[in-house]
């Protein structure tokens, strides 16, 4: 989902998310709209020097007919040539026949089941 110059195609990217996204982190629970989660995040990441990311590992689980879990480890690439890993879970819900990401749970890669 996160491709080179993603901010230039943010509207296309946002179509994979529900209207509201619940984001869980060590700071607690935040609920925002798709613009706050996707578009604002892309702008912040670009300003920080983020260039793009690749999926380092992915484990999916169908929890029931309308809920799926994606356990993802991202390999981020930055404009200065550095790289880093980010880990988390995405939850997707099937709405009107389309899978939409509705929740994101941030986690430390050391806690991540696919961590190196």
Secondary structure by P-SEA (a helix, b strand, c coil): cccccccccccccccccccbbbbbccccbbbbccccccaaaaaaaaaaccccccccbbbbbcccccbbbbbbbbbccccccccccccbbbbbbbcccbbbbcbbbbbbcccccccc
